[in-house]
Amino acid sequence: MIGLVWAQAANGVIGRDGTLPWRLPEDLAHFKALTLGTTVIMGRLTWESLPPKMRPLPGRRNIVLTRHTDADFEGAEVAHTLEEALAMSETDVWVMGGAQVYAAALPLAERLVVTELAKPVDGDAYAPVIDDAWQRTEFDETWRQSGNGLDFRITTYERAR
C-alpha cells in the first residue's frame, strides 16, 4: 500500500519557510500511530525540518529522497528517485512530504490521509489537489478542537475504482 499523509490549512497550505506553520499535537499523535511499523518516504527538506532529536523517526524505516549523490542522513536510507525509494520498501509506505514528493507520488498512491485545519494560514507550500480520482471513505463530520484551540478533522480517501 502506498499512502500519502499530510496536514493542510483551509487554503491548502502545508508549509511555510520549511516548517509547519501550526502546532497540532493531536495530528502528530495520529501520524505516529498511522506510520509506526511502516516505511516513511520524505524529501530532504522535510527531513531537515524534523527536530534533530526526532531524526530518524523512530519505529519506522526512514527513506530520504535527494538529488545529491553524496548525501548521508544519519539513521535514514537515501534514494535518488521515488521509484528507487518504493523498491527499497518491504512494508506499507507513507509519503510524508514535501510538496514535490507528494506531486510525484500522488499518481501511484492508493490512500490519502489528510488532516484539515478549519482556517487558512499563510504559507509557501501547498497540498496536492484531491480530484475525482479519489473517494472519501472516512470523514469527521464535525470539527474537533485541539488543546491549543485549532479546529481540525481527519479525512481518508481511497483511489476511486
N, C-alpha and C positions, 0 to 999 in steps of 0.2 A: 504494500500500500504506500502510495506517495501522497502526502498531505502537505498543505500549506497552512501555517498558523501565524496570525498577526492580530494586533490591536490597532484600531483606527478611530480617529475622531469623526464627527458627523460629516465633515467635509473631505474625508478620505485621507487625511494626513496620518502618516505612520512615523514620521521623524522630523527632527529639526537639528541642524548642526551636528549630525552624527549621534544623536541621543533620542530617547523617548521624551516627548515634551509633556509628560504627565507622570504621576506615580500612582499605580493602581495595584496594591498588594494582592488583591483577590485574583487579578489576572495572572500575576506571576505564579501564584499557587496553582491556578488552573493549568498554566503552561507546564509547570513542573510535573503535575500528575499526568498530563496528556503525553508527555515526551519521555518520561522515565523508561529505561529499558529499550529505547529505540535509537536510531541514528538521527542526529540533527545536522543539517547542512546549512551553512551560512557563508555570506561573503566576508571578505577581510575586514571591511569597515564595521560590519555587525560584530565580528569577533573583537575588534578593538574597542567597541562601545561597551562590551561587558566589563563589569568591575574585575580588576585583576584577580581578586580572591575567588571569583566565580569561574575563572577560566582554567581548564576546560569545564563545561557544565557537567557536574557530577552525575553518575548513573546513566550516562548516555555516551554513545560514540559520537565524537565531535569531528566533523569534516569541514574544513575551511576552503572556500573557492578563492583562488587568486591567479592573476596572470603572471606573477613573479615566479620565475623558475627556481630561485634560490630561497624561497620563503620557508620559514620554520616557525611554527606556532606551538609552543611547549604544551604537550598533552593532547594536541589535536593532530589529525592527519590532514595532508594537503592534497587537493585536487585542482587541476587546471581547467577542467570543463565540468559542466553539470553532469554530462553523460558518464564521465570518469567517476565522479562522486557517487552517482547512483549505482554504478557497477561495483563499487567498493562495499556497499552495504549488504548485510545479510538479514536485516530486520526491517520493520516498517521505517519509513523515512518521513521526517518532518522538516520542511524547508522553513527557515525562520528569518529570512531577510538577507539583504535589504531589497530595495525596490527592483533593482536589475535582476537579482536572483529570482525574485517572485515572478517577474515577467517571463524569464526563461523557463521556469518550472511549471507555470500555470497550464500550458497545453498537455503536460504529462501527468498532472495531478488527478487524483480520484476524489479527494476530500479537501474542503476548506473549513477551518475553524476560525471564526472571526469574532473578536471582542469589539463591540461597537460602543463608543462613548457618545453620550447624548448631545454634546456640544461641539462646535467646531473649534479648532486650535490652529494657530499659525504654525507653518512648517514648510519644509522644502523637499520632503519625500512622500510619495503617495502610494496607497494600496492599489493593487490591480483592480480593474473593473470586473465585477461579477455580472456576467451577461446571462442570456437564456440557455447557455450550455450547462448551467448549474441549477439544481433544485434544492430548495431549503428543506432540510429534513428534521432539524431540531431548532427550536426558536423560543427564546424567552419573551413571552407576550408583554410582560411588564419590565420596566427598568428596575434594576437593583441599585441600591446606593452603597458605594464604598464607604469604608470607615473614614475616609478623608473627604467625603461629600460628593465625589464624582458619580454620576449616574451612568450605568453601563448594562449591557446584556450580551449574551454569547449566542451566536448562531452557527450552526453546522450546515454545510452544503455538500451535496454529493453530485458528481457529474451526472447530468440527465442522460437517461438511456434512450 
